[in-house]
Amino acid sequence: MRNRGAGIILDAGRIALIKRVRDGETYYVFPGGGMERGETPEEAAIREVFEELGVTVTLKGSPIVSERVDGSKEYYYISEIVSGSFGTGSGEEYTLNQNRGSYMPIWVDLKEIKSLDVRPKEIAARLIEKVRS
C-alpha cells in the first residue's frame, strides 16, 4: 500500500497528460507517482511532475483525494507551471523498459478528455464536472 501524489495542470483550455501505450493498449494518466519515504503528498506531486514532464509547479488549494481498493490514497492537485520546459522529463519512466510500455507527455484540449481513456476515470469525471462549473 503506497500513497501517491499527482498534478492536474490546466493551461488555456488544455490539460497535461501522459499518454501511455502498454501491451497494445493506449490510455492517459495524470503526471504523478508514489510517495517516497518521509514525503508528503504535496512533495510527491511536485517531484513526480518534474520527473515526468520537466516542469516545476505550484499547487493550488486542496487536493482531490481518491481511495484505492488496497486502502492507499491518491492526491490530485490543481497545479500551475512556474518554470521548466514541458516534455523534458527524465524520470525512470523514460528508461528503456519494454515491460512498462511508453510514456509521452502531451497537451490535450479539455473538450477531448471525455472521449479518451483517462485513468483513473473517477478523477477525470470529477475534473470534467469542476471545469463545467
C-alpha positions as CSV (number, residue, x, y, z in Angstrom):
1,M,0.0,0.0,0.0
2,R,1.7,3.2,-1.2
3,N,0.1,6.6,-1.4
4,R,0.5,8.7,-4.5
5,G,0.7,12.4,-5.4
6,A,-0.2,13.8,-8.8
7,G,-0.6,17.1,-10.6
8,I,-3.5,18.3,-12.7
9,I,-2.1,21.0,-15.0
10,L,-4.6,23.2,-16.8
11,D,-3.5,25.9,-19.3
12,A,-5.5,27.8,-21.8
13,G,-8.2,25.2,-22.1
14,R,-5.8,22.3,-22.2
15,I,-4.7,19.6,-19.7
16,A,-1.3,18.0,-19.4
17,L,-1.4,14.2,-19.5
18,I,0.9,11.3,-20.0
19,K,-0.1,9.1,-23.0
20,R,0.7,5.5,-22.2
21,V,0.9,2.6,-24.6
22,R,1.3,-0.7,-22.9
23,D,0.6,-4.2,-24.1
24,G,-1.1,-2.7,-27.2
25,E,-3.5,-0.6,-25.1
26,T,-3.5,3.2,-25.2
27,Y,-4.6,5.3,-22.2
28,Y,-3.8,8.5,-20.4
29,V,-2.8,9.3,-16.9
30,F,-2.1,12.4,-14.8
31,P,1.6,13.0,-14.1
32,G,2.3,11.6,-10.7
33,G,3.5,8.6,-8.7
34,G,4.2,7.0,-5.4
35,M,5.3,8.9,-2.4
36,E,8.9,8.3,-1.2
37,R,9.7,7.6,2.4
38,G,9.0,10.7,4.6
39,E,7.5,12.6,1.7
40,T,4.2,14.5,1.9
41,P,1.6,14.1,-0.9
42,E,2.4,17.7,-2.0
43,E,6.1,17.0,-2.2
44,A,5.4,13.8,-4.2
45,A,3.2,15.6,-6.7
46,I,5.8,18.4,-7.3
47,R,8.7,15.9,-7.6
48,E,6.7,13.5,-9.9
49,V,5.5,16.2,-12.2
50,F,9.1,17.5,-12.6
51,E,10.4,14.0,-13.2
52,E,7.7,13.1,-15.8
53,L,7.2,16.5,-17.5
54,G,10.4,18.5,-16.8
55,V,8.4,21.4,-15.3
56,T,8.2,22.9,-11.8
57,V,4.7,23.5,-10.5
58,T,3.0,25.2,-7.6
59,L,-0.1,23.5,-6.1
60,K,-3.4,25.3,-5.9
61,G,-5.8,24.6,-3.0
62,S,-6.8,21.3,-1.5
63,P,-6.3,18.0,-3.4
64,I,-9.0,15.8,-4.9
65,V,-8.5,12.6,-3.0
66,S,-9.2,9.1,-4.3
67,E,-9.1,6.0,-2.2
68,R,-7.9,2.9,-4.0
69,V,-9.1,-0.7,-3.5
70,D,-6.0,-1.5,-1.4
71,G,-6.7,1.3,1.0
72,S,-4.0,3.6,-0.3
73,K,-4.8,7.2,-1.3
74,E,-4.1,9.3,-4.4
75,Y,-3.8,13.1,-4.0
76,Y,-4.5,15.1,-7.2
77,Y,-3.6,18.8,-7.0
78,I,-4.6,21.5,-9.5
79,S,-1.1,22.8,-10.5
80,E,0.4,25.7,-12.3
81,I,3.7,25.6,-14.2
82,V,6.2,28.1,-12.9
83,S,9.4,27.1,-14.8
84,G,10.9,24.4,-16.9
85,S,10.3,23.1,-20.4
86,F,7.3,20.8,-20.9
87,G,8.2,17.4,-22.3
88,T,11.8,17.3,-20.9
89,G,11.2,14.9,-18.1
90,S,13.9,12.4,-17.4
91,G,12.4,10.2,-14.6
92,E,12.8,6.5,-14.5
93,E,9.7,6.1,-16.7
94,Y,11.7,7.1,-19.7
95,T,14.4,4.4,-19.3
96,L,14.2,1.6,-21.8
97,N,12.0,-1.0,-20.1
98,Q,9.8,-2.9,-22.5
99,N,7.6,-4.2,-19.7
100,R,6.4,-0.8,-18.7
101,G,5.4,0.5,-22.2
102,S,5.8,4.0,-23.5
103,Y,5.3,7.4,-21.8
104,M,4.6,10.6,-23.8
105,P,3.8,13.9,-22.2
106,I,1.1,15.7,-24.2
107,W,-1.4,18.6,-24.0
108,V,-5.0,17.6,-24.6
109,D,-7.9,20.0,-25.2
110,L,-10.2,19.8,-22.3
111,K,-13.1,19.2,-24.6
112,E,-11.5,16.0,-25.8
113,I,-11.0,14.5,-22.3
114,K,-14.4,12.8,-22.3
115,S,-13.5,10.8,-25.4
116,L,-10.2,9.5,-24.1
117,D,-9.5,6.6,-21.7
118,V,-8.1,8.8,-18.9
119,R,-7.3,7.0,-15.7
120,P,-8.4,7.0,-13.0
121,K,-11.8,7.5,-14.6
122,E,-13.2,8.9,-11.3
123,I,-10.7,11.8,-11.2
124,A,-11.3,12.6,-14.9
125,A,-15.1,12.7,-14.3
126,R,-14.6,14.9,-11.3
127,L,-12.3,17.2,-13.2
128,I,-14.9,17.5,-16.1
129,E,-17.6,18.5,-13.6
130,K,-15.2,21.0,-11.9
131,V,-14.4,22.6,-15.3
132,R,-18.1,22.9,-16.2
133,S,-18.9,24.8,-13.1
